[in-house]
Amino acid sequence: MMKGRLTLSKFWNPLTASLVPYVPGEQPKDKTYIKLNTNENPYPPSPKAIDAITAAVNADLRLYPDPTCEGLVQAAANYYGLSTEQVFVGNGSDEILAFAFAAFFDPAKPVLFPDITYSFYKVYAKLYGLETKLIKLDEQFNVQV
């Protein structure tokens, strides 16, 4: 540490300090590649989607959104024929994964992943104090159960 310069890492707890941050894959600048692993789409948004977004933009953008996402939950429940109690929403898949790791995994049992998987699973496992085991794939990339 340089004299007179504050380093924030000294305030981190040991677990946080030991985490290896997620590094996204290469982000080519030439726009000639479609990155399927990041859910990119080679086509622009539908004009109908742009119209819906434009119509939804109003003075409400200055307010916090409904924390229960009642409209979205109700729409999803109606669409899939579920009750609203069966619909769970979150701020993206990583937040929902964090909730799943916290809710469903037991630190006394290892979490098993195929050896080709979403790299953030290992980060969450470490964050929640879970042992991980990688399951090898066969020559056809099948998981050996």
Secondary structure, DSSP 8 states (H G I E B T S, - for coil): --TT---GGGGS-HHHHH----------SSS----GGGT--SS---HHHHHHHHHH-SGGGGS---TT-HHHHHHHHHHHT--GGG----SSHHHHHHHHHHHH--TTS-EEEESSS-THHHHHHHHTT--EEEE-B-TT--B--
